[in-house]
Structures are given as C-alpha cells and as structure tokens.
Amino acid sequence: MQPGDEPVGKFSYTDTPLLTNQIPCHITYTNDKVHDILRTGFDKSPMFNGRIQGLGPRYCPSIEDKIERFSDKDSHQLFIEPEGRDTVEVYINGFSSSLPEDVQFKALRQIPGLEQVKMFRPGYAIEYDYFPPTQLKLSLETHLVKNLFFAGQINGTTGYEEAGCQGLMAGLNAALAVREEDPLILKRSEAYIGVLIDDLVNKGTQEPYRMFTSRAEYRILLRQDNADLRLTPIAQRLGMRGADARMEKVQAKKQAAAEIASFFRNASVTPEQINPYLSAHDSAPTIQKVKLHQILLRPHIDIEGLATALPELQQFLTPYTREYIELAEINMKYEGYIQKEHEMVEKMSRLEELRLQEDFDYNSISSLSLEARDKLTRHRPHTIGQASRISGVSPADVSVLLIHMGR
Ligand SMILES: Cc1cc2nc3c(=O)[nH]c(=O)nc-3n(C[C@H](O)[C@H](O)[C@H](O)COP(=O)(O)OP(=O)(O)OC[C@H]3O[C@@H](n4cnc5c(N)ncnc54)[C@H](O)[C@@H]3O)c2cc1C
C-alpha cells in the first residue's frame, strides 16, 4: 500500500482546505511471464516495427520499451492508482503500451494482484508534431508572425504543467503586447518557467521536453516554499487580479519568518535543557549555554523536533503556521548556500552579455572538453550567457572560456 503524503501538501497558496480521507495507491511488479507475453506482440507494435518513427518520451517509456532497453531487469514497478472515489477503475502507471489489446490483457493478468482484472480500455501510443521552439522570442511570440504566440505541446514540450505555465506566459505577453508594454520574461534564477522557456528558445529540443528540477542551475533559490515570495511581486507589478491581497499574505509570511529567525538568534539553551534531545538525535552534547540558532544548523535537527523538547519554543511558535516555520527554518539552515547562489546569479548576470568572437577557434583551447569544443563550434554563441546554456557546455568549460578572455 502507498498512502498519500502526510502532512498533505497543496499546489498553491490558496485557502482551499487540505484534503482529508485520501485513497491509497498500491504497488506491484511485472515478472518474467509478463515480459514473455508482451514480447509476443513486439512485431505488431507500431513503435517497434517502424510505423512510428518519433522519439518516445525518454522519461516515461512504455512497458515494451522498458523490457527492451533494460533487458537485464526481470521486473518493473507499477503503481496502481485509483481513478476516483466512485469507481472501481484504476490507472496502471508504468504500463503504458501500444501492443495489441489481447497481448496487453493477457500480460496484465499475470501481474500479482491483477489476476482477475478486467480491462476497460487498452493502452495506446500517440505521435504528435511540433514547431521548433527556436523560432520563438522569449515572450513566446513567433519571430515570423507578429502578435502570434505559441504555448504548450506545439513547442515540443510534454506535460500538463509545461503546457499550463506556457499558456499563462503567452496569455500574459499577448495582453502586454495589446497594452503596448514590455513583455514579461522570467529569469532562470526567478522561476522554473524561466528555465523552461529559455531552454526551449535557446537550445530547441529534439525529444519531448519535460521540466525537471535538474535543468535549473539555481535550485536552492527556486524552491516551492518561496514561490509566492518570488512571483507575487511580479503579479502585483503587472496588475494581475487578486495580487494585492496575495501580496499582503506574502508580507505577513516574510514578517513571521523574520520574527522566528530573530527568536532563534536571541534565545539560548542550557546543556541540561538540550542535551537529552541532542543525544537522542545523534548530535554531540553541548558543554555550555548555546544559541538556539547554532543548534538548528546541525544535521538531523529541525524546528519541529526542537519544539517538542523545549516548552518555551513550543509556546513561542503557537501563532505561526507550518508554512511560516518551514520558510524560517530553510532560511536559517541554508543561509550560506542561499547567499552563495545569489552571488552566482549576480556574477553570471554581469558576464551574461560578454561577447564571444564569431570566428573564434574553439578547437585551439585544449582545456575545453571535446564535447564543448564541438558544440561551441557548431552553435557559435554570441555571448558567454548563450554559451553557458548549450547542452554539453559545462560550468567548467565556461570558466575556461572566461580565463581565456582574461576574466
Ligand atoms: C494519453 C496521454 C496521457 C498523458 N499523460 C500525462 C500525464 O500523466 N502527465 C502529464 O503531465 N502529461 C500527460 N500527457 C501530456 C499532456 O496531456 C499534454 O502535453 C498537454 O495536455 C498539452 O497541452 P496543450 O494545451 O499544449 O495541447 P492540447 O491539450 O492538445 O490542446 C490543444 C487544443 O487545441 C485544439 N485545436 C487543435 N486544432 C484546432 C483548430 N484548428 N481550431 C481550434 N482548436 C484546435 C484541440 O482540440 C485541443 O483542445 C498525456 C498525454 C496523453 C495523450
């Protein structure tokens, strides 16, 4: 059984009540028998017999892809997800397939837990076309046709969130264009939306693009707990509906996090008060009075745990919500890293526009990686900023270029 998240999370900072009474998912596995049955359908699969030539989504391969690509594995994990509260239907996550219907059904019945399963609809494959997103401006307006904006799957992405966020940006920028105002372009250090659009427009994509956290270089800044802090001021500046009320909440949250941080910097604990808690959490005991802030910086120590050990802290935290406490904790625990990343953003923004010579011979710099030499020669970026975003050009390669340019 796979129960839902505890505590329950939300997608946004709205006042929607938290979900209660969640329905669990379940896990099961394929086995050799399942794989053997699926293989009998391979010659009829449009993906295998060459009828479809597109590239499958790398990160959610079909079950036949998994059997073929990871042939050393004798089982694959499946999530059985209920489709709703009022139905017996379940979605078999991890079993997407374009094999013939009878083969799918026979294979399903060999999976533990699904011996008696009925199949409402078979899995199927889809193929779609897209316009290379390198033909867009960062505002998502097409270079070729003024006032035509593209968003979503048409730009080579796959996924609900990828489509949703581009729709928001294209809509916003279409409205700004009508008002004859500058477009809104989110930076890579401001939002995952900024990373996604910058990747698409500057690098293009050869396969269905998904937004992964790993594509962002400033992951410590792009956090879920600070999404409202990062983006609400922008919404307010643009005059988006409801932004004023949201901004008030953001201010209250910032204020609360500052108050909590100030308590931690000022309050001290004695060895008698804190040592039992520390030893229970594999943390060395203290021999003298120490600021709470110092204790919090230690690994395995968090505010919630400290509060259970220190009644005074527990009482101080009573008026603060979990979100406030989480923000305060992250700000304090990761302060050094957050600061370092802000400095990196600033450094990169200074170097962003540094121009590269067009006819530069990258092959003459032996300390660049082979891949970087090849990609730089092929793409001929105009600036260091563009060079740094070419896939295959690592931060180390960018440093080599900077040294070469006397920076
Ligand atoms: C079976 C399946 C399962 C998926 N599962 C997931 C998943 O689990 N998670 C996930 O994140 N993503 C999933 N995706 C991908 C995700 O659904 C899409 O990437 C996303 O919905 C694309 O949104 P979009 O707005 O760009 O395009 P669409 O949702 O395709 O919207 C385009 C709209 O334009 C309309 N249209 C087309 N031509 C015209 C015309 N000439 N005039 C007027 N209207 C027109 C179409 O009818 C359609 O309504 C799945 C996709 C499929 C097919």
The ligand as an SDF file (V2000), in Angstrom:
LIG
                    3D

 53 58  0  0  0  0  0  0  0  0999 V2000
   -2.7790    9.6540  -23.2370 C   0  0  0  0  0  0  0  0  0  0  0  0
   -1.9870   10.7910  -22.6800 C   0  0  0  0  0  0  0  0  0  0  0  0
   -1.5680   10.7510  -21.3580 C   0  0  0  0  0  0  0  0  0  0  0  0
   -0.8580   11.8090  -20.8290 C   0  0  0  0  0  0  0  0  0  0  0  0
   -0.4920   11.7530  -19.5180 N   0  0  0  0  0  0  0  0  0  0  0  0
    0.1310   12.7900  -18.9640 C   0  0  0  0  0  0  0  0  0  0  0  0
    0.4320   12.7800  -17.5830 C   0  0  0  0  0  0  0  0  0  0  0  0
    0.1620   11.8380  -16.8650 O   0  0  0  0  0  0  0  0  0  0  0  0
    1.0590   13.8630  -17.0490 N   0  0  0  0  0  0  0  0  0  0  0  0
    1.3660   14.9510  -17.8090 C   0  0  0  0  0  0  0  0  0  0  0  0
    1.9080   15.8980  -17.2630 O   0  0  0  0  0  0  0  0  0  0  0  0
    1.0980   14.9930  -19.1200 N   0  0  0  0  0  0  0  0  0  0  0  0
    0.4820   13.9510  -19.7360 C   0  0  0  0  0  0  0  0  0  0  0  0
    0.1910   13.9770  -21.0630 N   0  0  0  0  0  0  0  0  0  0  0  0
    0.6220   15.1420  -21.8880 C   0  0  0  0  0  0  0  0  0  0  0  0
   -0.3090   16.3350  -21.7300 C   0  0  0  0  0  0  0  0  0  0  0  0
   -1.6350   15.9100  -21.7420 O   0  0  0  0  0  0  0  0  0  0  0  0
   -0.0950   17.3170  -22.9110 C   0  0  0  0  0  0  0  0  0  0  0  0
    1.2770   17.6070  -23.0770 O   0  0  0  0  0  0  0  0  0  0  0  0
   -0.8050   18.6510  -22.6440 C   0  0  0  0  0  0  0  0  0  0  0  0
   -2.1510   18.4030  -22.3390 O   0  0  0  0  0  0  0  0  0  0  0  0
   -0.7060   19.5510  -23.8700 C   0  0  0  0  0  0  0  0  0  0  0  0
   -1.4820   20.7120  -23.6600 O   0  0  0  0  0  0  0  0  0  0  0  0
   -1.6910   21.7820  -24.8070 P   0  0  0  0  0  0  0  0  0  0  0  0
   -2.6070   22.8140  -24.2520 O   0  0  0  0  0  0  0  0  0  0  0  0
   -0.3700   22.2200  -25.3190 O   0  0  0  0  0  0  0  0  0  0  0  0
   -2.3660   20.9860  -26.0020 O   0  0  0  0  0  0  0  0  0  0  0  0
   -3.7870   20.2660  -26.0470 P   0  0  0  0  0  0  0  0  0  0  0  0
   -4.2480   19.9120  -24.6710 O   0  0  0  0  0  0  0  0  0  0  0  0
   -3.6400   19.1960  -27.0680 O   0  0  0  0  0  0  0  0  0  0  0  0
   -4.7430   21.4460  -26.5450 O   0  0  0  0  0  0  0  0  0  0  0  0
   -4.7850   21.8280  -27.8830 C   0  0  0  0  0  0  0  0  0  0  0  0
   -6.2510   22.1810  -28.1820 C   0  0  0  0  0  0  0  0  0  0  0  0
   -6.3540   22.7880  -29.4640 O   0  0  0  0  0  0  0  0  0  0  0  0
   -7.4980   22.3020  -30.1170 C   0  0  0  0  0  0  0  0  0  0  0  0
   -7.2890   22.5090  -31.5480 N   0  0  0  0  0  0  0  0  0  0  0  0
   -6.4480   21.8890  -32.3890 C   0  0  0  0  0  0  0  0  0  0  0  0
   -6.5800   22.3940  -33.6300 N   0  0  0  0  0  0  0  0  0  0  0  0
   -7.5110   23.3620  -33.5540 C   0  0  0  0  0  0  0  0  0  0  0  0
   -8.0770   24.2530  -34.5060 C   0  0  0  0  0  0  0  0  0  0  0  0
   -7.6910   24.2570  -35.7770 N   0  0  0  0  0  0  0  0  0  0  0  0
   -9.0230   25.1350  -34.0880 N   0  0  0  0  0  0  0  0  0  0  0  0
   -9.4160   25.1620  -32.7850 C   0  0  0  0  0  0  0  0  0  0  0  0
   -8.9150   24.3320  -31.8590 N   0  0  0  0  0  0  0  0  0  0  0  0
   -7.9780   23.4490  -32.2340 C   0  0  0  0  0  0  0  0  0  0  0  0
   -7.5180   20.8280  -29.7110 C   0  0  0  0  0  0  0  0  0  0  0  0
   -8.8100   20.3030  -29.8740 O   0  0  0  0  0  0  0  0  0  0  0  0
   -7.1210   20.9240  -28.2320 C   0  0  0  0  0  0  0  0  0  0  0  0
   -8.2210   21.1320  -27.4020 O   0  0  0  0  0  0  0  0  0  0  0  0
   -0.5330   12.9240  -21.6430 C   0  0  0  0  0  0  0  0  0  0  0  0
   -0.9510   12.9590  -22.9650 C   0  0  0  0  0  0  0  0  0  0  0  0
   -1.6610   11.9070  -23.4930 C   0  0  0  0  0  0  0  0  0  0  0  0
   -2.1300   11.9620  -24.9190 C   0  0  0  0  0  0  0  0  0  0  0  0
  1  2  1  0
  2  3  1  0
  2 52  2  0
  3  4  2  0
  4  5  1  0
  4 50  1  0
  5  6  2  0
  6  7  1  0
  6 13  1  0
  7  8  2  0
  7  9  1  0
  9 10  1  0
 10 11  2  0
 10 12  1  0
 12 13  2  0
 13 14  1  0
 14 15  1  0
 14 50  1  0
 15 16  1  0
 16 17  1  0
 16 18  1  0
 18 19  1  0
 18 20  1  0
 20 21  1  0
 20 22  1  0
 22 23  1  0
 23 24  1  0
 24 25  2  0
 24 26  1  0
 24 27  1  0
 27 28  1  0
 28 29  2  0
 28 30  1  0
 28 31  1  0
 31 32  1  0
 32 33  1  0
 33 34  1  0
 33 48  1  0
 34 35  1  0
 35 36  1  0
 35 46  1  0
 36 37  1  0
 36 45  1  0
 37 38  2  0
 38 39  1  0
 39 40  1  0
 39 45  2  0
 40 41  1  0
 40 42  2  0
 42 43  1  0
 43 44  2  0
 44 45  1  0
 46 47  1  0
 46 48  1  0
 48 49  1  0
 50 51  2  0
 51 52  1  0
 52 53  1  0
M  END
$$$$
